[in-house]
Amino acid sequence: MSYGEPEGVCGRLAMGMFLLRRVYEEYLSGEATRGLPVDGIKKGLVAHGRAGQFYRHLYFHIGCRFLGWPGTLASWLMHQVDVRQAATGRMESAVEIKDNVAAFACAKVLVDRSRRSISRREGAERLQEILAERA
């Protein structure tokens, strides 16, 4: 099985579970908050020293979206938690909302690619547009 480009419903489910398992295992091990490389990623997505959390948000929301509507619902509910926290003035939650929105857009690109409705090149360009800092 290739985790690079899942094909079909079973491939998307496997990819979704793989990503969610990574989030869960990193959370339990304490690795979720470790500093990860963020060179070239938009500064607004990794502000306040949130490198580890940025990746966790990506894995979680993309993994959920690969699971179909039940995962999309779980993703939306977790996003609402961040929205509520941001409304109370928590600065990190404002960044988390940006991470979530980027993850939603990345998930759309990756699901479209897994359905072969976009080319590899178009997928790569769209992901770069969502995540990469402009030079």
N, C-alpha and C positions, 0 to 999 in steps of 0.2 A: 504494500500500500504506500502511496506517495502522499506525504502531507503537504507537498508543494502546491499542487493544484487538484483539489478534490473534484470528482465528477459525480454527478447524480446525487440523489437524495441520501443514499448511504454514505457516500464520501463526504457530503456536507455535515451529516450528523457526526461522523467520526472526527472531523476537523473541529467541530463545535465542542465535543466532549474533550478532545485533546487540549484545546485552549482553556476551557473551564477547569480542567484538572491542574493545569499549570498554575492558574490563579490560586486555587485551593491549596496546592502543595507549597507554593511560595509564601502564602499567608501563614500557614502552620509553621513553616521553618523560620520565619522571620526575614526571609530574603526579599520580601515584597518591598521593603523600604530601603534596601541597599542602593548605593549609587550605581547607576548603569550609564553607559555612554549615551549621550544625547547630542553629540556633535552633528550639526546640520539640521536639527529638528527646530521648528518654529519656537522661538523663545516664549511666546504666550502659552504654549502647551506644557512647558516644563518649568514655569516660574515657581518661586518659593521652594526651590530644592526638591522638586517632586519627580525626579527621574524615575525612581522605582514605581511610584504610583501611576505615572503616565503609562508605563508598559502594562501594569495591572489593569488599568481602565481599558486599554486597547484590547487586551486578551479577553477580558470579561465581556465587553459589549459585542465584539466581533464574534466570539464563541457563541454567545446567546443568539445572535442573528442567524448563525448557521443552523440553529436548531428549529427554525421556522417560527410560527406564531407564538408558541408557548415561551420560547426564548426571547422573542421580541417583547413580549409582555413583561417578562422578568427584567429585561434591560431597561424598559421604560420606567418600571417601578423604582429601580435603583437610581435612575436619573432623577426622578422626582425627589428622592431623599437629598441628593446634592442640591437641587433647586431650592428646597426648603432650608437647607443649611446656609446656602448663599444669601437667602433672604434675611437671615438673622445677622448678617455681616461677617460671616466666616470667610476670610480672604482665600483660603485654599480651595473652598468649594466653588468659587468663581472660576478658578483654573480647572477644577474637576469638570465643570460644565463644558468648558472648551474642549477638554480631553474627550468627554462623552460625545460631543457633536462631531469631533474629528473621527472618533471610532465608528459612529453611525455611518459617516460618509465612506470610510475605509471598508466597512462591512458591505455596503452597497456595491462598491467596486469589486470586492472579492467574490461576492455571491454572483454578480453579473459575469465575472470571469469564469466561475465554476460552471455556469450555465452556457458558456461559450457565446454569450451575447456581445462581448467585447473582445478585442484582440489583446495579446500580451502587452504589446506596445501601448495601446490606449490605457490599459489597466495601470501599467507602470507610470505613465504620464499623469494620470489622475491621482494616484497615490502620492506621487512627488508633489503635486499641486496642493494636496491636503496637508501633508506633513513637513515638507522641506522648507527650510529657510532660503529665501532668495539671495543669490550672490550679488 
